[in-house]
Amino acid sequence: MADSFLARLEARERDHLLESLANLQIIQGGESVLDICCGPGWHLKQLAGGKNSTRNERFPQEPISRGVGIDSSAQMIALARRDCPPNLEFIHQDWAAPQVSSADAASQSADADSQSEDAGAYSAGAQSEDAGALGARKFDVVIANRCPAIQSSDDAVRMEALSTRWCVYATPIYKHVDILETILEHLPTPVPQDTSAGQARFAQVVGDLLARGRRPQLTYWHDVSTRHHTREEIKRELAMHAKQYGPGFNAAIDAAFSPTETVEIHHEMRFALAAWRVDGKAATAHLMEE
């Protein structure tokens, strides 16, 4: 799943998150950036490369000075550490879990796996011994893109506590996968596809920002893709849906498709992005072409 996600990122003709960071003048060069739910680290590596990155035609800015990415997936962090530039650091940490302070670090278990899961910090692949390192740092820009750990306005406040200039929150607000209709019909109790994605969470976060006097700039985009997968590949690609629809999901896939069949899958997604300053300065809006 992590490898296929990275492959899709690398194959993109354009990346709307990078374009938004440039168009809204959030990234201009020299910033420090925290990426929550960084995945395989692709976006941070593009920002670290600046105009010399593989997306220089879409992101012509100067490189950021340093970047830190955190993710709860060990597989994603392992990919992120590959070919890691010296100014990037990747941390295996669950943003949704209680944060570990430096004072509490000494009382942590000596178990290495437990440490890395809770608050292990890595720099170019090496583990830091300071379990509270992230909490002590501030960043010019804090990004949460397609991040399931951002569940409420309280998480937006936590983002602000780590930022000195900007916070950026981007999430799907609509998601439709055509073969899900067929799969869900084969569940013991058929259910309709939930296409709402993170719409309610995004509305709550933006509403709270406005109530607190923030002035988020909003950007929207639409993404349609077609993929071809075998039955086993479908299970890996739709693993997140298996968590959503229950333990009978994979059995429903087996019932819907033959093991030798290659299935064409159409994905339609709509995204929303909110970017707001935390330093009291006015933001400059720039429209992004669809």
Secondary structure, DSSP 8 states (H G I E B T S, - for coil): -HHHHHHHHHH-S--HHHHHHHHTTS--SS-EEEEET-TTSHHHHHHHHGGGSTTTTT--S---SEEEEEES-HHHHHHHHTT--TTEEEEE--TTS----HHHHTTS-S-HHHHHHHHEEEETTEEES-TTTGGG--EEEEEEES-TT--SHHHHHHHHHTEEEEEEEEEEEEEEEHHHHHHHHTSSS-------TTHHHHHHHHHHHHHTT---EEEEEEEEEEEEEEHHHHHHHTHHHHHHH-TTHHHHHHHHS-TT-EEEEEEEEEEEEEEEESSS----------
